[in-house]
Amino acid sequence: MLKLTSRRWTAFVSIFSLLLCGSLSAQSSTYYVDSEHGKDSNNGLKVGSAWNSLSQINSTSFRPGDTISFKAGCFWHGILMPKGSGAVNRPIVINSYGAGKKPIIVGDGGVAAVMLRNQDWWEISNLDVSNDASDEGLRRG
């Protein structure tokens, strides 16, 4: 039988804690957004329980490895401004799901249609983003 000295016990507890923390931090989620059939009262974690609005996304802090999937063929008006940062080899991904045209986000002439401020490790693809305005303004991309 292996006798655990205090030094071995400390090493065992340290290694176990690192493994446990590593497995907890490795968890990530995919969130679905559907402007036609989604509801913000849903949890957003399945196609059938998708969120509806940009405001629901904007009020959520995402973690490394999370994915936000917008339904193809749908559109949203306003600013997409999600919170959180990804990490090295674990970016937060914004993409589309389903068949059809790219999801459309229309900024309606605001400062931005998509805004990430002081955030790292995001990948955004397969969206149609525009921000037309009748007046010239200060807009950034």
C-alpha positions as CSV (number, residue, x, y, z in Angstrom):
1,M,0.0,0.0,0.0
2,L,1.2,3.5,-0.9
3,K,1.8,5.7,2.1
4,L,1.0,9.3,1.4
5,T,3.4,11.7,3.1
6,S,2.4,15.3,3.4
7,R,4.6,16.3,0.5
8,R,3.0,13.6,-1.7
9,W,-0.5,14.5,-0.5
10,T,0.1,18.2,-1.4
11,A,1.4,17.2,-4.9
12,F,-1.6,14.9,-5.4
13,V,-4.1,17.6,-4.4
14,S,-2.3,20.2,-6.6
15,I,-2.4,17.9,-9.7
16,F,-6.0,16.9,-9.0
17,S,-7.0,20.6,-8.7
18,L,-5.3,21.5,-11.9
19,L,-7.0,18.7,-13.8
20,L,-10.4,19.6,-12.4
21,C,-10.0,23.3,-13.1
22,G,-8.8,22.5,-16.6
23,S,-11.7,20.3,-17.4
24,L,-14.2,22.9,-16.1
25,S,-12.7,25.7,-18.1
26,A,-12.7,23.6,-21.2
27,Q,-16.5,23.6,-21.3
28,S,-18.0,25.7,-24.0
29,S,-21.5,26.2,-25.4
30,T,-23.1,26.9,-28.8
31,Y,-25.8,29.6,-28.7
32,Y,-28.4,29.8,-31.5
33,V,-30.2,32.9,-32.7
34,D,-33.3,32.9,-34.9
35,S,-35.1,36.2,-35.6
36,E,-38.2,34.4,-36.9
37,H,-38.9,31.6,-34.4
38,G,-36.6,32.3,-31.5
39,K,-37.6,33.7,-28.1
40,D,-35.3,35.5,-25.7
41,S,-36.9,33.6,-22.9
42,N,-35.3,30.4,-24.3
43,N,-31.8,29.3,-23.2
44,G,-30.4,29.5,-26.7
45,L,-28.6,26.2,-26.4
46,K,-30.5,24.3,-29.1
47,V,-31.9,25.1,-32.6
48,G,-35.4,24.6,-31.2
49,S,-34.8,26.9,-28.2
50,A,-32.9,29.7,-30.0
51,W,-32.8,33.3,-28.9
52,N,-34.4,36.0,-30.9
53,S,-32.7,39.3,-30.5
54,L,-29.3,41.1,-30.6
55,S,-30.1,42.5,-27.1
56,Q,-30.1,39.0,-25.7
57,I,-26.6,38.4,-27.2
58,N,-25.4,41.8,-26.0
59,S,-26.4,41.1,-22.5
60,T,-24.5,37.7,-22.3
61,S,-20.8,37.3,-21.4
62,F,-19.4,34.6,-23.6
63,R,-16.4,32.3,-22.6
64,P,-13.5,30.9,-24.5
65,G,-14.6,28.3,-27.0
66,D,-18.3,29.5,-27.2
67,T,-20.0,29.8,-30.5
68,I,-22.9,32.2,-31.5
69,S,-24.7,30.8,-34.5
70,F,-27.1,33.1,-36.4
71,K,-29.8,31.4,-38.6
72,A,-29.3,31.7,-42.3
73,G,-31.9,33.8,-44.1
74,C,-32.8,35.8,-41.0
75,F,-32.0,39.5,-40.3
76,W,-31.5,41.8,-37.3
77,H,-31.4,45.6,-36.9
78,G,-29.1,47.3,-34.4
79,I,-25.7,46.8,-33.0
80,L,-24.2,43.4,-32.2
81,M,-22.1,44.0,-29.2
82,P,-21.4,40.7,-27.3
83,K,-19.3,40.6,-24.2
84,G,-16.4,38.3,-23.2
85,S,-13.0,37.3,-24.6
86,G,-11.8,34.0,-26.1
87,A,-8.3,32.6,-25.5
88,V,-5.4,31.3,-27.4
89,N,-6.6,28.2,-29.4
90,R,-10.2,28.8,-28.0
91,P,-11.7,31.9,-29.7
92,I,-15.3,32.8,-29.4
93,V,-16.8,32.2,-32.8
94,I,-19.7,33.9,-34.5
95,N,-21.0,32.0,-37.5
96,S,-24.2,31.0,-39.3
97,Y,-26.2,27.8,-39.3
98,G,-28.8,26.3,-41.7
99,A,-29.3,26.6,-45.4
100,G,-29.9,29.9,-47.3
101,K,-28.5,33.4,-47.5
102,K,-26.1,34.7,-44.9
103,P,-27.7,36.1,-41.8
104,I,-28.0,39.9,-42.1
105,I,-27.1,42.5,-39.5
106,V,-28.1,46.0,-40.4
107,G,-26.6,48.7,-38.1
108,D,-29.1,51.4,-39.1
109,G,-26.5,54.1,-39.4
110,G,-25.2,53.8,-35.8
111,V,-21.6,54.0,-34.8
112,A,-21.2,50.3,-35.7
113,A,-23.1,47.2,-36.8
114,V,-20.7,44.9,-34.9
115,M,-18.7,46.3,-32.0
116,L,-16.0,44.5,-29.9
117,R,-14.3,46.8,-27.4
118,N,-11.2,45.7,-25.4
119,Q,-11.9,42.1,-26.3
120,D,-9.6,39.4,-27.6
121,W,-9.8,36.2,-29.7
122,W,-13.0,36.5,-31.7
123,E,-13.7,34.9,-35.1
124,I,-16.6,36.3,-37.1
125,S,-17.6,34.8,-40.5
126,N,-20.5,34.1,-42.8
127,L,-22.6,37.2,-41.9
128,D,-23.8,40.0,-44.1
129,V,-23.2,43.2,-42.2
130,S,-24.1,46.7,-43.3
131,N,-24.5,50.1,-41.8
132,D,-25.9,52.5,-44.3
133,A,-27.0,56.0,-43.2
134,S,-28.6,59.0,-45.0
135,D,-26.0,61.3,-43.3
136,E,-22.3,60.9,-43.2
137,G,-21.1,59.9,-39.8
138,L,-18.3,58.6,-37.8
139,R,-18.4,54.8,-38.3
140,R,-15.7,52.3,-37.9
141,G,-15.1,48.8,-39.0
